[in-house]
Amino acid sequence: MTFEEVRAFALKLPGVTDGTAYGHPCLKAHGKFLTRVWDDGDTLVCPGVGFDERELLIEAEPETFFVTDHYRNYPYVLARLSRIDAGTVERFIERRWRATAPKKLLKAYDAETA
């Protein structure tokens, strides 16, 4: 998977826009950080992943998921796009999008996609 594929999926969700974070391309949802890619073009920053879930992901797939000291105290996990399946990325993106979306928008979106 590439960041362009992540971007194409995310931009289908209402309220998602392109942005920058620390001088790098990122995606925002409703003005809040959704995800970004590192300089290497292969590492996706995934916020909203709790510490327990993160540890399980890293333990289960250490070639795919990891964390650096910078993110250790925050609910984030890093994922290698070259190793992760698209469905997993889409679930991370949609979950984070849902966490940022206004309730009225979620209700309308869910009614439309049901």
MDAnalysis code that builds the backbone (N, CA, C; Angstrom):
import MDAnalysis as mda
import numpy as np

u = mda.Universe.empty(342, n_residues=114, atom_resindex=np.repeat(np.arange(114), 3), trajectory=True)
u.add_TopologyAttr("name", ["N", "CA", "C"] * 114)
u.add_TopologyAttr("resid", np.arange(1, 115))
u.add_TopologyAttr("resname", ["MET", "THR", "PHE", "GLU", "GLU", "VAL", "ARG", "ALA", "PHE", "ALA", "LEU", "LYS", "LEU", "PRO", "GLY", "VAL", "THR", "ASP", "GLY", "THR", "ALA", "TYR", "GLY", "HIS", "PRO", "CYS", "LEU", "LYS", "ALA", "HIS", "GLY", "LYS", "PHE", "LEU", "THR", "ARG", "VAL", "TRP", "ASP", "ASP", "GLY", "ASP", "THR", "LEU", "VAL", "CYS", "PRO", "GLY", "VAL", "GLY", "PHE", "ASP", "GLU", "ARG", "GLU", "LEU", "LEU", "ILE", "GLU", "ALA", "GLU", "PRO", "GLU", "THR", "PHE", "PHE", "VAL", "THR", "ASP", "HIS", "TYR", "ARG", "ASN", "TYR", "PRO", "TYR", "VAL", "LEU", "ALA", "ARG", "LEU", "SER", "ARG", "ILE", "ASP", "ALA", "GLY", "THR", "VAL", "GLU", "ARG", "PHE", "ILE", "GLU", "ARG", "ARG", "TRP", "ARG", "ALA", "THR", "ALA", "PRO", "LYS", "LYS", "LEU", "LEU", "LYS", "ALA", "TYR", "ASP", "ALA", "GLU", "THR", "ALA"])
u.atoms.positions = np.array([
    [0.853, -1.178, 0.000],
    [0.000, 0.000, 0.000],
    [0.895, 1.237, 0.000],
    [0.436, 2.290, -0.645],
    [1.176, 3.548, -0.690],
    [0.380, 4.640, 0.030],
    [1.047, 5.745, 0.326],
    [0.338, 6.851, 0.949],
    [-0.723, 7.409, 0.002],
    [-0.473, 7.362, -1.282],
    [-1.481, 7.838, -2.239],
    [-2.740, 6.982, -2.166],
    [-2.601, 5.686, -1.942],
    [-3.765, 4.813, -1.777],
    [-4.486, 5.112, -0.460],
    [-3.713, 5.368, 0.592],
    [-4.305, 5.772, 1.873],
    [-5.086, 7.068, 1.673],
    [-4.461, 8.003, 0.993],
    [-5.071, 9.306, 0.737],
    [-6.360, 9.157, -0.065],
    [-6.343, 8.331, -1.112],
    [-7.531, 8.134, -1.948],
    [-8.693, 7.581, -1.125],
    [-8.405, 6.628, -0.240],
    [-9.465, 6.096, 0.616],
    [-9.978, 7.167, 1.568],
    [-9.061, 7.841, 2.248],
    [-9.440, 8.814, 3.278],
    [-10.249, 9.966, 2.696],
    [-9.884, 10.430, 1.516],
    [-10.575, 11.575, 0.923],
    [-12.016, 11.258, 0.525],
    [-12.396, 9.982, 0.533],
    [-13.789, 9.608, 0.277],
    [-14.667, 9.857, 1.503],
    [-14.035, 10.021, 2.655],
    [-14.780, 10.264, 3.890],
    [-15.079, 11.758, 4.021],
    [-16.292, 12.123, 4.395],
    [-16.663, 13.535, 4.511],
    [-15.776, 14.283, 5.508],
    [-15.318, 15.448, 5.100],
    [-14.545, 16.300, 5.999],
    [-13.056, 16.051, 6.007],
    [-12.566, 15.120, 5.184],
    [-11.127, 14.844, 5.131],
    [-10.483, 15.750, 4.095],
    [-9.371, 16.357, 4.484],
    [-8.635, 17.259, 3.601],
    [-7.143, 16.975, 3.687],
    [-6.425, 17.427, 2.672],
    [-4.969, 17.377, 2.700],
    [-4.451, 18.454, 3.633],
    [-3.308, 18.207, 4.212],
    [-2.660, 19.196, 5.055],
    [-1.187, 18.882, 5.170],
    [-0.534, 19.539, 6.107],
    [0.865, 19.231, 6.394],
    [1.038, 19.138, 7.899],
    [2.001, 18.314, 8.287],
    [2.377, 18.171, 9.690],
    [3.886, 18.029, 9.721],
    [4.537, 18.931, 10.420],
    [5.996, 18.927, 10.501],
    [6.629, 18.974, 9.113],
    [5.982, 19.694, 8.193],
    [6.510, 19.865, 6.848],
    [6.280, 18.692, 5.918],
    [5.454, 17.733, 6.326],
    [5.196, 16.542, 5.523],
    [3.710, 16.432, 5.214],
    [3.379, 15.783, 4.102],
    [1.965, 15.611, 3.769],
    [1.233, 14.861, 4.873],
    [0.032, 15.310, 5.149],
    [-0.803, 14.617, 6.126],
    [-2.245, 14.743, 5.676],
    [-3.088, 14.034, 6.374],
    [-4.521, 14.139, 6.158],
    [-5.153, 14.607, 7.451],
    [-6.147, 15.460, 7.311],
    [-6.869, 15.962, 8.470],
    [-8.349, 15.661, 8.291],
    [-9.020, 15.456, 9.398],
    [-10.457, 15.233, 9.380],
    [-11.095, 16.232, 10.324],
    [-11.936, 17.086, 9.759],
    [-12.633, 18.093, 10.567],
    [-11.631, 18.982, 11.301],
    [-10.505, 19.269, 10.634],
    [-9.471, 20.127, 11.189],
    [-8.520, 19.448, 12.155],
    [-8.703, 18.139, 12.393],
    [-7.849, 17.414, 13.339],
    [-6.981, 16.412, 12.594],
    [-5.815, 16.159, 13.158],
    [-4.855, 15.240, 12.556],
    [-5.466, 13.849, 12.384],
    [-5.349, 13.313, 11.165],
    [-5.843, 11.974, 10.869],
    [-4.678, 11.004, 10.700],
    [-3.728, 11.341, 9.852],
    [-2.552, 10.497, 9.641],
    [-1.537, 11.252, 8.791],
    [-0.321, 10.735, 8.796],
    [0.711, 11.278, 7.911],
    [1.713, 10.188, 7.611],
    [2.534, 10.449, 6.626],
    [3.578, 9.507, 6.248],
    [4.935, 10.116, 6.605],
    [5.858, 9.267, 7.005],
    [7.217, 9.727, 7.322],
    [7.995, 10.022, 6.046],
    [9.187, 10.601, 6.220],
    [10.088, 10.881, 5.093],
    [10.382, 9.644, 4.260],
    [10.435, 8.479, 4.901],
    [10.785, 7.257, 4.174],
    [9.693, 6.825, 3.193],
    [8.515, 7.437, 3.277],
    [7.423, 7.119, 2.379],
    [6.745, 5.791, 2.681],
    [7.218, 5.087, 3.698],
    [6.695, 3.761, 4.009],
    [6.096, 3.663, 5.405],
    [6.323, 4.649, 6.249],
    [5.845, 4.582, 7.630],
    [4.650, 5.498, 7.809],
    [3.530, 4.894, 8.183],
    [2.295, 5.627, 8.401],
    [2.099, 5.837, 9.897],
    [1.823, 7.062, 10.292],
    [1.555, 7.404, 11.686],
    [0.056, 7.211, 11.930],
    [-0.273, 6.329, 12.874],
    [-1.672, 5.989, 13.150],
    [-2.043, 6.400, 14.567],
    [-2.727, 7.525, 14.732],
    [-3.167, 7.942, 16.062],
    [-4.426, 7.200, 16.495],
    [-4.719, 7.302, 17.771],
    [-5.943, 6.717, 18.292],
    [-5.855, 5.229, 18.571],
    [-4.630, 4.724, 18.675],
    [-4.424, 3.311, 18.984],
    [-3.948, 3.240, 20.431],
    [-4.767, 2.690, 21.280],
    [-4.450, 2.607, 22.702],
    [-3.214, 1.766, 22.979],
    [-2.663, 1.948, 24.152],
    [-1.414, 1.286, 24.526],
    [-1.533, -0.236, 24.492],
    [-2.612, -0.785, 25.008],
    [-2.789, -2.248, 25.004],
    [-2.906, -2.777, 23.582],
    [-3.709, -2.111, 22.769],
    [-3.867, -2.539, 21.381],
    [-2.539, -2.439, 20.640],
    [-1.817, -1.348, 20.875],
    [-0.522, -1.160, 20.224],
    [0.428, -2.305, 20.558],
    [0.497, -2.654, 21.825],
    [1.398, -3.741, 22.225],
    [1.012, -5.054, 21.570],
    [-0.290, -5.324, 21.475],
    [-0.756, -6.541, 20.808],
    [-0.380, -6.543, 19.328],
    [-0.553, -5.413, 18.667],
    [-0.193, -5.306, 17.252],
    [1.302, -5.548, 17.039],
    [2.118, -4.907, 17.860],
    [3.570, -5.055, 17.730],
    [3.993, -6.493, 18.006],
    [3.395, -7.095, 19.005],
    [3.724, -8.476, 19.343],
    [3.309, -9.440, 18.227],
    [2.139, -9.210, 17.656],
    [1.622, -10.095, 16.615],
    [2.328, -9.914, 15.273],
    [2.674, -8.666, 14.938],
    [3.275, -8.375, 13.636],
    [4.410, -7.350, 13.773],
    [5.528, -7.749, 14.368],
    [6.623, -6.790, 14.596],
    [7.272, -6.264, 13.313],
    [7.084, -6.956, 12.204],
    [7.635, -6.460, 10.931],
    [6.762, -5.348, 10.354],
    [5.519, -5.288, 10.827],
    [4.568, -4.311, 10.308],
    [4.378, -3.130, 11.257],
    [4.212, -3.419, 12.545],
    [3.897, -2.386, 13.522],
    [5.070, -2.157, 14.473],
    [5.267, -0.879, 14.831],
    [6.321, -0.536, 15.776],
    [6.033, 0.825, 16.381],
    [6.858, 1.227, 17.323],
    [6.737, 2.538, 17.954],
    [8.149, 3.040, 18.230],
    [8.331, 4.329, 18.161],
    [9.619, 4.936, 18.513],
    [9.462, 5.630, 19.869],
    [10.573, 6.033, 20.433],
    [10.527, 6.728, 21.717],
    [9.641, 7.973, 21.659],
    [9.639, 8.637, 20.522],
    [8.838, 9.859, 20.368],
    [7.351, 9.605, 20.625],
    [6.851, 8.443, 20.194],
    [5.422, 8.131, 20.301],
    [5.083, 7.240, 21.500],
    [6.074, 6.794, 22.223],
    [5.874, 5.811, 23.298],
    [4.804, 6.225, 24.319],
    [4.736, 7.482, 24.679],
    [3.787, 7.940, 25.700],
    [2.472, 8.466, 25.130],
    [2.237, 8.206, 23.863],
    [1.027, 8.677, 23.193],
    [0.303, 7.488, 22.552],
    [-1.010, 7.577, 22.397],
    [-1.766, 6.468, 21.794],
    [-1.625, 6.450, 20.265],
    [-0.441, 6.103, 19.814],
    [-0.102, 6.023, 18.390],
    [0.597, 4.695, 18.137],
    [0.481, 4.220, 16.908],
    [1.312, 3.114, 16.435],
    [1.810, 3.511, 15.051],
    [2.971, 3.021, 14.705],
    [3.546, 3.253, 13.384],
    [3.393, 1.969, 12.579],
    [3.071, 2.107, 11.305],
    [2.856, 0.938, 10.452],
    [3.641, 1.076, 9.158],
    [4.240, -0.024, 8.733],
    [4.967, -0.045, 7.464],
    [3.965, -0.325, 6.342],
    [3.782, 0.660, 5.472],
    [2.813, 0.531, 4.389],
    [3.149, -0.625, 3.456],
    [4.424, -0.937, 3.306],
    [4.834, -2.021, 2.410],
    [4.448, -3.394, 2.949],
    [4.048, -3.463, 4.214],
    [3.733, -4.748, 4.839],
    [2.271, -4.879, 5.277],
    [1.584, -3.788, 5.420],
    [0.227, -3.822, 5.980],
    [-0.800, -4.028, 4.868],
    [-1.886, -4.709, 5.199],
    [-2.938, -4.878, 4.187],
    [-3.858, -3.657, 4.194],
    [-4.443, -3.430, 3.043],
    [-5.269, -2.227, 2.853],
    [-6.439, -2.178, 3.823],
    [-7.066, -3.308, 4.092],
    [-8.213, -3.328, 4.993],
    [-7.877, -2.840, 6.387],
    [-6.708, -3.205, 6.870],
    [-6.283, -2.765, 8.204],
    [-6.084, -1.260, 8.226],
    [-5.433, -0.730, 7.213],
    [-5.227, 0.723, 7.138],
    [-6.576, 1.434, 7.073],
    [-7.475, 0.930, 6.265],
    [-8.787, 1.557, 6.133],
    [-9.544, 1.547, 7.456],
    [-9.435, 0.473, 8.222],
    [-10.097, 0.433, 9.532],
    [-9.487, 1.456, 10.491],
    [-8.150, 1.583, 10.484],
    [-7.503, 2.599, 11.327],
    [-7.972, 4.000, 10.936],
    [-7.998, 4.267, 9.634],
    [-8.387, 5.592, 9.142],
    [-9.841, 5.881, 9.487],
    [-10.717, 4.930, 9.224],
    [-12.135, 5.184, 9.505],
    [-12.382, 5.338, 11.002],
    [-11.717, 4.545, 11.813],
    [-11.895, 4.662, 13.270],
    [-11.466, 6.039, 13.751],
    [-10.315, 6.516, 13.274],
    [-9.842, 7.849, 13.665],
    [-10.783, 8.928, 13.127],
    [-11.245, 8.752, 11.883],
    [-12.182, 9.700, 11.293],
    [-13.445, 9.788, 12.148],
    [-13.970, 8.642, 12.559],
    [-15.172, 8.612, 13.395],
    [-14.947, 9.326, 14.732],
    [-13.749, 9.228, 15.271],
    [-13.434, 9.877, 16.543],
    [-13.425, 11.397, 16.413],
    [-13.223, 11.900, 15.199],
    [-13.161, 13.348, 14.998],
    [-14.452, 13.936, 14.431],
    [-15.312, 13.078, 13.898],
    [-16.504, 13.553, 13.188],
    [-17.603, 14.001, 14.143],
    [-18.305, 15.059, 13.782],
    [-19.481, 15.465, 14.565],
    [-20.550, 14.362, 14.510],
    [-21.309, 14.217, 15.578],
    [-22.326, 13.157, 15.673],
    [-23.356, 13.240, 14.553],
    [-23.757, 14.442, 14.208],
    [-24.750, 14.622, 13.147],
    [-24.218, 14.083, 11.812],
    [-22.956, 14.343, 11.528],
    [-22.338, 13.852, 10.301],
    [-22.253, 12.325, 10.316],
    [-21.874, 11.753, 11.451],
    [-21.788, 10.296, 11.558],
    [-23.147, 9.643, 11.312],
    [-24.179, 10.222, 11.880],
    [-25.528, 9.680, 11.711],
    [-25.922, 9.703, 10.236],
    [-25.669, 10.807, 9.566],
    [-25.998, 10.932, 8.149],
    [-25.151, 9.971, 7.308],
    [-23.874, 9.879, 7.617],
    [-22.970, 8.990, 6.888],
    [-23.398, 7.538, 7.041],
    [-23.696, 7.130, 8.262],
    [-24.099, 5.755, 8.521],
    [-25.417, 5.422, 7.836],
    [-26.345, 6.376, 7.812],
    [-27.621, 6.159, 7.138],
    [-27.422, 6.008, 5.628],
    [-26.492, 6.789, 5.087],
    [-26.220, 6.768, 3.649],
    [-25.498, 5.501, 3.223],
    [-24.614, 4.997, 4.061],
    [-23.796, 3.841, 3.687],
    [-24.372, 2.513, 4.149],
    [-25.500, 2.549, 4.847],
    [-26.106, 1.297, 5.355],
    [-26.771, 0.506, 4.263],
])
